[in-house]
Amino acid sequence: MSFIKVFGLITASALGTAGTIYGGHSVVDYVKERNKLKGRLDLAEYNLSNIEAKHRQAINTLVTERDALKTALDKTR
């Protein structure tokens, strides 16, 4: 047998047994689950980023308001 045929048989055998590596699920199931988890992680990171941006906006607004009030108070002295 040529090297390619032997390598192909070994690869096919490895892929055939790979299904039992992940708790009896196939590699395809493992990849689907991993992709689903990756999608959920991406969504969580996106939502967190939006919340952080909104908080930054609110903080900046409060800082601006505080500075304006300090300036107004200083002018009354």
Biopython code that builds the backbone (N, CA, C, O; Angstrom):
import numpy as np
from Bio.PDB.StructureBuilder import StructureBuilder

atoms = [
    (1, "MET", "N", (0.846, -1.186, 0.000)),
    (1, "MET", "CA", (0.000, 0.000, 0.000)),
    (1, "MET", "C", (0.883, 1.239, 0.000)),
    (1, "MET", "O", (1.948, 1.283, 0.616)),
    (2, "SER", "N", (0.405, 2.213, -0.699)),
    (2, "SER", "CA", (1.176, 3.452, -0.740)),
    (2, "SER", "C", (0.990, 4.229, 0.558)),
    (2, "SER", "O", (0.070, 3.974, 1.334)),
    (3, "PHE", "N", (1.874, 5.167, 0.766)),
    (3, "PHE", "CA", (1.818, 5.993, 1.972)),
    (3, "PHE", "C", (0.484, 6.732, 2.065)),
    (3, "PHE", "O", (-0.103, 6.829, 3.143)),
    (4, "ILE", "N", (0.010, 7.248, 0.940)),
    (4, "ILE", "CA", (-1.244, 8.012, 0.931)),
    (4, "ILE", "C", (-2.415, 7.126, 1.349)),
    (4, "ILE", "O", (-3.273, 7.555, 2.120)),
    (5, "LYS", "N", (-2.454, 5.884, 0.840)),
    (5, "LYS", "CA", (-3.541, 4.980, 1.215)),
    (5, "LYS", "C", (-3.480, 4.648, 2.700)),
    (5, "LYS", "O", (-4.504, 4.643, 3.384)),
    (6, "VAL", "N", (-2.275, 4.372, 3.197)),
    (6, "VAL", "CA", (-2.120, 4.041, 4.616)),
    (6, "VAL", "C", (-2.513, 5.239, 5.472)),
    (6, "VAL", "O", (-3.236, 5.097, 6.458)),
    (7, "PHE", "N", (-2.033, 6.418, 5.092)),
    (7, "PHE", "CA", (-2.360, 7.630, 5.839)),
    (7, "PHE", "C", (-3.869, 7.879, 5.809)),
    (7, "PHE", "O", (-4.463, 8.276, 6.812)),
    (8, "GLY", "N", (-4.477, 7.642, 4.652)),
    (8, "GLY", "CA", (-5.924, 7.813, 4.534)),
    (8, "GLY", "C", (-6.681, 6.866, 5.441)),
    (8, "GLY", "O", (-7.669, 7.260, 6.061)),
    (9, "LEU", "N", (-6.230, 5.618, 5.530)),
    (9, "LEU", "CA", (-6.880, 4.647, 6.415)),
    (9, "LEU", "C", (-6.715, 5.042, 7.882)),
    (9, "LEU", "O", (-7.653, 4.939, 8.673)),
    (10, "ILE", "N", (-5.518, 5.491, 8.229)),
    (10, "ILE", "CA", (-5.280, 5.924, 9.616)),
    (10, "ILE", "C", (-6.156, 7.126, 9.950)),
    (10, "ILE", "O", (-6.751, 7.196, 11.026)),
    (11, "THR", "N", (-6.228, 8.067, 9.019)),
    (11, "THR", "CA", (-7.049, 9.260, 9.232)),
    (11, "THR", "C", (-8.518, 8.888, 9.373)),
    (11, "THR", "O", (-9.207, 9.384, 10.264)),
    (12, "ALA", "N", (-8.997, 8.012, 8.490)),
    (12, "ALA", "CA", (-10.396, 7.584, 8.554)),
    (12, "ALA", "C", (-10.673, 6.879, 9.873)),
    (12, "ALA", "O", (-11.727, 7.076, 10.478)),
    (13, "SER", "N", (-9.742, 6.069, 10.312)),
    (13, "SER", "CA", (-9.905, 5.364, 11.580)),
    (13, "SER", "C", (-9.938, 6.348, 12.743)),
    (13, "SER", "O", (-10.750, 6.215, 13.659)),
    (14, "ALA", "N", (-9.053, 7.333, 12.697)),
    (14, "ALA", "CA", (-9.007, 8.334, 13.768)),
    (14, "ALA", "C", (-10.296, 9.139, 13.801)),
    (14, "ALA", "O", (-10.823, 9.420, 14.878)),
    (15, "LEU", "N", (-10.804, 9.509, 12.648)),
    (15, "LEU", "CA", (-12.056, 10.266, 12.605)),
    (15, "LEU", "C", (-13.225, 9.420, 13.075)),
    (15, "LEU", "O", (-14.158, 9.924, 13.701)),
    (16, "GLY", "N", (-13.170, 8.139, 12.772)),
    (16, "GLY", "CA", (-14.241, 7.247, 13.206)),
    (16, "GLY", "C", (-14.286, 7.091, 14.710)),
    (16, "GLY", "O", (-15.365, 6.990, 15.293)),
    (17, "THR", "N", (-13.124, 7.071, 15.343)),
    (17, "THR", "CA", (-13.089, 6.918, 16.803)),
    (17, "THR", "C", (-13.176, 8.253, 17.521)),
    (17, "THR", "O", (-13.379, 8.284, 18.735)),
    (18, "ALA", "N", (-13.029, 9.344, 16.807)),
    (18, "ALA", "CA", (-13.066, 10.663, 17.447)),
    (18, "ALA", "C", (-14.432, 10.947, 18.054)),
    (18, "ALA", "O", (-14.547, 11.745, 18.984)),
    (19, "GLY", "N", (-15.462, 10.302, 17.535)),
    (19, "GLY", "CA", (-16.808, 10.521, 18.065)),
    (19, "GLY", "C", (-16.953, 10.101, 19.507)),
    (19, "GLY", "O", (-17.772, 10.657, 20.239)),
    (20, "THR", "N", (-16.169, 9.127, 19.924)),
    (20, "THR", "CA", (-16.277, 8.665, 21.310)),
    (20, "THR", "C", (-15.420, 9.491, 22.260)),
    (20, "THR", "O", (-15.545, 9.354, 23.477)),
    (21, "ILE", "N", (-14.570, 10.331, 21.735)),
    (21, "ILE", "CA", (-13.686, 11.133, 22.587)),
    (21, "ILE", "C", (-14.493, 12.147, 23.392)),
    (21, "ILE", "O", (-14.175, 12.398, 24.554)),
    (22, "TYR", "N", (-15.500, 12.715, 22.814)),
    (22, "TYR", "CA", (-16.275, 13.774, 23.446)),
    (22, "TYR", "C", (-17.558, 13.225, 24.054)),
    (22, "TYR", "O", (-18.653, 13.655, 23.690)),
    (23, "GLY", "N", (-17.434, 12.298, 24.956)),
    (23, "GLY", "CA", (-18.588, 11.772, 25.674)),
    (23, "GLY", "C", (-19.589, 11.058, 24.798)),
    (23, "GLY", "O", (-20.788, 11.119, 25.069)),
    (24, "GLY", "N", (-19.144, 10.391, 23.767)),
    (24, "GLY", "CA", (-20.033, 9.640, 22.904)),
    (24, "GLY", "C", (-20.686, 10.477, 21.821)),
    (24, "GLY", "O", (-21.462, 9.952, 21.023)),
    (25, "HIS", "N", (-20.392, 11.763, 21.776)),
    (25, "HIS", "CA", (-20.952, 12.623, 20.731)),
    (25, "HIS", "C", (-19.990, 12.676, 19.553)),
    (25, "HIS", "O", (-18.786, 12.475, 19.705)),
    (26, "SER", "N", (-20.531, 12.944, 18.406)),
    (26, "SER", "CA", (-19.682, 13.029, 17.225)),
    (26, "SER", "C", (-18.922, 14.349, 17.233)),
    (26, "SER", "O", (-19.271, 15.280, 17.958)),
    (27, "VAL", "N", (-17.891, 14.408, 16.426)),
    (27, "VAL", "CA", (-17.106, 15.633, 16.294)),
    (27, "VAL", "C", (-17.998, 16.759, 15.786)),
    (27, "VAL", "O", (-17.845, 17.911, 16.191)),
    (28, "VAL", "N", (-18.928, 16.422, 14.899)),
    (28, "VAL", "CA", (-19.845, 17.432, 14.369)),
    (28, "VAL", "C", (-20.683, 18.025, 15.498)),
    (28, "VAL", "O", (-20.879, 19.239, 15.552)),
    (29, "ASP", "N", (-21.181, 17.172, 16.407)),
    (29, "ASP", "CA", (-21.951, 17.672, 17.553)),
    (29, "ASP", "C", (-21.093, 18.576, 18.424)),
    (29, "ASP", "O", (-21.548, 19.617, 18.900)),
    (30, "TYR", "N", (-19.849, 18.166, 18.626)),
    (30, "TYR", "CA", (-18.923, 18.961, 19.436)),
    (30, "TYR", "C", (-18.710, 20.334, 18.805)),
    (30, "TYR", "O", (-18.746, 21.351, 19.497)),
    (31, "VAL", "N", (-18.489, 20.363, 17.495)),
    (31, "VAL", "CA", (-18.256, 21.629, 16.795)),
    (31, "VAL", "C", (-19.506, 22.496, 16.838)),
    (31, "VAL", "O", (-19.409, 23.706, 17.041)),
    (32, "LYS", "N", (-20.687, 21.894, 16.650)),
    (32, "LYS", "CA", (-21.937, 22.658, 16.725)),
    (32, "LYS", "C", (-22.111, 23.277, 18.105)),
    (32, "LYS", "O", (-22.467, 24.450, 18.220)),
    (33, "GLU", "N", (-21.862, 22.500, 19.143)),
    (33, "GLU", "CA", (-21.995, 22.999, 20.515)),
    (33, "GLU", "C", (-20.989, 24.117, 20.778)),
    (33, "GLU", "O", (-21.313, 25.127, 21.402)),
    (34, "ARG", "N", (-19.777, 23.921, 20.295)),
    (34, "ARG", "CA", (-18.743, 24.942, 20.481)),
    (34, "ARG", "C", (-19.131, 26.233, 19.761)),
    (34, "ARG", "O", (-18.958, 27.321, 20.311)),
    (35, "ASN", "N", (-19.648, 26.125, 18.547)),
    (35, "ASN", "CA", (-20.070, 27.304, 17.790)),
    (35, "ASN", "C", (-21.236, 28.008, 18.473)),
    (35, "ASN", "O", (-21.303, 29.237, 18.493)),
    (36, "LYS", "N", (-22.164, 27.213, 19.039)),
    (36, "LYS", "CA", (-23.296, 27.799, 19.758)),
    (36, "LYS", "C", (-22.796, 28.577, 20.977)),
    (36, "LYS", "O", (-23.246, 29.694, 21.234)),
    (37, "LEU", "N", (-21.869, 27.982, 21.722)),
    (37, "LEU", "CA", (-21.309, 28.662, 22.889)),
    (37, "LEU", "C", (-20.536, 29.912, 22.481)),
    (37, "LEU", "O", (-20.592, 30.934, 23.165)),
    (38, "LYS", "N", (-19.819, 29.826, 21.371)),
    (38, "LYS", "CA", (-19.066, 30.988, 20.871)),
    (38, "LYS", "C", (-20.030, 32.108, 20.506)),
    (38, "LYS", "O", (-19.758, 33.275, 20.790)),
    (39, "GLY", "N", (-21.149, 31.769, 19.883)),
    (39, "GLY", "CA", (-22.156, 32.772, 19.541)),
    (39, "GLY", "C", (-22.731, 33.435, 20.777)),
    (39, "GLY", "O", (-22.925, 34.650, 20.802)),
    (40, "ARG", "N", (-23.004, 32.639, 21.805)),
    (40, "ARG", "CA", (-23.532, 33.200, 23.056)),
    (40, "ARG", "C", (-22.503, 34.107, 23.723)),
    (40, "ARG", "O", (-22.852, 35.151, 24.275)),
    (41, "LEU", "N", (-21.230, 33.702, 23.671)),
    (41, "LEU", "CA", (-20.159, 34.524, 24.235)),
    (41, "LEU", "C", (-20.045, 35.844, 23.484)),
    (41, "LEU", "O", (-19.906, 36.901, 24.099)),
    (42, "ASP", "N", (-20.104, 35.786, 22.161)),
    (42, "ASP", "CA", (-20.036, 37.007, 21.356)),
    (42, "ASP", "C", (-21.178, 37.953, 21.705)),
    (42, "ASP", "O", (-20.970, 39.161, 21.813)),
    (43, "LEU", "N", (-22.388, 37.410, 21.884)),
    (43, "LEU", "CA", (-23.539, 38.236, 22.242)),
    (43, "LEU", "C", (-23.354, 38.865, 23.617)),
    (43, "LEU", "O", (-23.655, 40.043, 23.810)),
    (44, "ALA", "N", (-22.859, 38.084, 24.569)),
    (44, "ALA", "CA", (-22.631, 38.612, 25.918)),
    (44, "ALA", "C", (-21.589, 39.724, 25.895)),
    (44, "ALA", "O", (-21.750, 40.741, 26.571)),
    (45, "GLU", "N", (-20.519, 39.537, 25.119)),
    (45, "GLU", "CA", (-19.488, 40.570, 25.019)),
    (45, "GLU", "C", (-20.036, 41.821, 24.343)),
    (45, "GLU", "O", (-19.693, 42.936, 24.739)),
    (46, "TYR", "N", (-20.880, 41.652, 23.332)),
    (46, "TYR", "CA", (-21.506, 42.791, 22.653)),
    (46, "TYR", "C", (-22.393, 43.566, 23.621)),
    (46, "TYR", "O", (-22.329, 44.794, 23.682)),
    (47, "ASN", "N", (-23.225, 42.842, 24.382)),
    (47, "ASN", "CA", (-24.106, 43.498, 25.350)),
    (47, "ASN", "C", (-23.305, 44.215, 26.425)),
    (47, "ASN", "O", (-23.646, 45.332, 26.814)),
    (48, "LEU", "N", (-22.251, 43.585, 26.904)),
    (48, "LEU", "CA", (-21.400, 44.205, 27.916)),
    (48, "LEU", "C", (-20.763, 45.478, 27.374)),
    (48, "LEU", "O", (-20.680, 46.484, 28.079)),
    (49, "SER", "N", (-20.325, 45.435, 26.151)),
    (49, "SER", "CA", (-19.720, 46.606, 25.519)),
    (49, "SER", "C", (-20.723, 47.755, 25.443)),
    (49, "SER", "O", (-20.379, 48.906, 25.711)),
    (50, "ASN", "N", (-21.974, 47.433, 25.073)),
    (50, "ASN", "CA", (-23.011, 48.470, 25.003)),
    (50, "ASN", "C", (-23.296, 49.065, 26.375)),
    (50, "ASN", "O", (-23.455, 50.278, 26.506)),
    (51, "ILE", "N", (-23.361, 48.215, 27.400)),
    (51, "ILE", "CA", (-23.623, 48.690, 28.757)),
    (51, "ILE", "C", (-22.478, 49.583, 29.223)),
    (51, "ILE", "O", (-22.706, 50.634, 29.822)),
    (52, "GLU", "N", (-21.247, 49.160, 28.947)),
    (52, "GLU", "CA", (-20.089, 49.969, 29.328)),
    (52, "GLU", "C", (-20.135, 51.327, 28.639)),
    (52, "GLU", "O", (-19.832, 52.347, 29.259)),
    (53, "ALA", "N", (-20.509, 51.350, 27.368)),
    (53, "ALA", "CA", (-20.582, 52.615, 26.630)),
    (53, "ALA", "C", (-21.647, 53.527, 27.233)),
    (53, "ALA", "O", (-21.428, 54.730, 27.376)),
    (54, "LYS", "N", (-22.796, 52.958, 27.583)),
    (54, "LYS", "CA", (-23.864, 53.761, 28.186)),
    (54, "LYS", "C", (-23.432, 54.312, 29.536)),
    (54, "LYS", "O", (-23.733, 55.459, 29.866)),
    (55, "HIS", "N", (-22.730, 53.502, 30.315)),
    (55, "HIS", "CA", (-22.255, 53.971, 31.618)),
    (55, "HIS", "C", (-21.220, 55.072, 31.448)),
    (55, "HIS", "O", (-21.210, 56.042, 32.204)),
    (56, "ARG", "N", (-20.351, 54.923, 30.456)),
    (56, "ARG", "CA", (-19.366, 55.970, 30.184)),
    (56, "ARG", "C", (-20.063, 57.270, 29.825)),
    (56, "ARG", "O", (-19.668, 58.340, 30.288)),
    (57, "GLN", "N", (-21.102, 57.180, 29.000)),
    (57, "GLN", "CA", (-21.865, 58.375, 28.621)),
    (57, "GLN", "C", (-22.482, 59.022, 29.850)),
    (57, "GLN", "O", (-22.411, 60.239, 30.017)),
    (58, "ALA", "N", (-23.089, 58.212, 30.711)),
    (58, "ALA", "CA", (-23.729, 58.738, 31.919)),
    (58, "ALA", "C", (-22.693, 59.383, 32.835)),
    (58, "ALA", "O", (-22.938, 60.452, 33.393)),
    (59, "ILE", "N", (-21.549, 58.745, 32.990)),
    (59, "ILE", "CA", (-20.491, 59.305, 33.833)),
    (59, "ILE", "C", (-20.004, 60.629, 33.252)),
    (59, "ILE", "O", (-19.829, 61.605, 33.982)),
    (60, "ASN", "N", (-19.789, 60.661, 31.948)),
    (60, "ASN", "CA", (-19.339, 61.903, 31.312)),
    (60, "ASN", "C", (-20.358, 63.017, 31.489)),
    (60, "ASN", "O", (-19.986, 64.167, 31.722)),
    (61, "THR", "N", (-21.636, 62.687, 31.381)),
    (61, "THR", "CA", (-22.692, 63.685, 31.578)),
    (61, "THR", "C", (-22.663, 64.215, 33.001)),
    (61, "THR", "O", (-22.767, 65.422, 33.220)),
    (62, "LEU", "N", (-22.523, 63.318, 33.971)),
    (62, "LEU", "CA", (-22.479, 63.740, 35.373)),
    (62, "LEU", "C", (-21.237, 64.578, 35.670)),
    (62, "LEU", "O", (-21.315, 65.552, 36.419)),
    (63, "VAL", "N", (-20.113, 64.214, 35.100)),
    (63, "VAL", "CA", (-18.887, 64.993, 35.301)),
    (63, "VAL", "C", (-19.049, 66.387, 34.713)),
    (63, "VAL", "O", (-18.649, 67.374, 35.329)),
    (64, "THR", "N", (-19.629, 66.467, 33.532)),
    (64, "THR", "CA", (-19.863, 67.768, 32.899)),
    (64, "THR", "C", (-20.793, 68.616, 33.751)),
    (64, "THR", "O", (-20.544, 69.804, 33.957)),
    (65, "GLU", "N", (-21.869, 68.002, 34.249)),
    (65, "GLU", "CA", (-22.817, 68.725, 35.098)),
    (65, "GLU", "C", (-22.142, 69.183, 36.389)),
    (65, "GLU", "O", (-22.342, 70.316, 36.826)),
    (66, "ARG", "N", (-21.350, 68.313, 36.994)),
    (66, "ARG", "CA", (-20.627, 68.668, 38.222)),
    (66, "ARG", "C", (-19.692, 69.846, 37.983)),
    (66, "ARG", "O", (-19.643, 70.778, 38.784)),
    (67, "ASP", "N", (-18.948, 69.801, 36.875)),
    (67, "ASP", "CA", (-18.017, 70.881, 36.562)),
    (67, "ASP", "C", (-18.750, 72.200, 36.346)),
    (67, "ASP", "O", (-18.279, 73.256, 36.769)),
    (68, "ALA", "N", (-19.903, 72.135, 35.688)),
    (68, "ALA", "CA", (-20.700, 73.349, 35.469)),
    (68, "ALA", "C", (-21.202, 73.904, 36.793)),
    (68, "ALA", "O", (-21.195, 75.117, 36.998)),
    (69, "LEU", "N", (-21.637, 73.027, 37.696)),
    (69, "LEU", "CA", (-22.111, 73.480, 39.008)),
    (69, "LEU", "C", (-20.967, 74.061, 39.835)),
    (69, "LEU", "O", (-21.156, 75.057, 40.534)),
    (70, "LYS", "N", (-19.796, 73.458, 39.764)),
    (70, "LYS", "CA", (-18.631, 73.996, 40.476)),
    (70, "LYS", "C", (-18.282, 75.385, 39.959)),
    (70, "LYS", "O", (-17.991, 76.297, 40.734)),
    (71, "THR", "N", (-18.317, 75.531, 38.640)),
    (71, "THR", "CA", (-18.019, 76.828, 38.032)),
    (71, "THR", "C", (-19.038, 77.865, 38.471)),
    (71, "THR", "O", (-18.675, 78.988, 38.823)),
    (72, "ALA", "N", (-20.314, 77.492, 38.452)),
    (72, "ALA", "CA", (-21.371, 78.421, 38.881)),
    (72, "ALA", "C", (-21.197, 78.779, 40.350)),
    (72, "ALA", "O", (-21.385, 79.936, 40.725)),
    (73, "LEU", "N", (-20.849, 77.825, 41.173)),
    (73, "LEU", "CA", (-20.644, 78.073, 42.600)),
    (73, "LEU", "C", (-19.442, 78.987, 42.825)),
    (73, "LEU", "O", (-19.492, 79.890, 43.660)),
    (74, "ASP", "N", (-18.367, 78.754, 42.082)),
    (74, "ASP", "CA", (-17.177, 79.599, 42.203)),
    (74, "ASP", "C", (-17.483, 81.043, 41.818)),
    (74, "ASP", "O", (-16.911, 81.967, 42.395)),
    (75, "LYS", "N", (-18.367, 81.249, 40.863)),
    (75, "LYS", "CA", (-18.722, 82.604, 40.419)),
    (75, "LYS", "C", (-19.532, 83.342, 41.475)),
    (75, "LYS", "O", (-19.581, 84.572, 41.464)),
    (76, "THR", "N", (-20.162, 82.620, 42.375)),
    (76, "THR", "CA", (-20.982, 83.279, 43.406)),
    (76, "THR", "C", (-20.146, 83.715, 44.599)),
    (76, "THR", "O", (-20.678, 84.362, 45.501)),
    (77, "ARG", "N", (-18.881, 83.393, 44.641)),
    (77, "ARG", "CA", (-18.035, 83.787, 45.773)),
    (77, "ARG", "C", (-17.646, 85.214, 45.704)),
    (77, "ARG", "O", (-16.934, 85.703, 46.581)),
]
sb = StructureBuilder()
sb.init_structure("model")
sb.init_model(0)
sb.init_chain("A")
sb.init_seg("    ")
for serial, (resi, resn, name, xyz) in enumerate(atoms, 1):
    if name == "N":
        sb.init_residue(resn, " ", resi, " ")
    sb.init_atom(name, np.array(xyz, "f"), 0.0, 1.0, " ", f" {name:<3s}", serial, name[0])
structure = sb.get_structure()
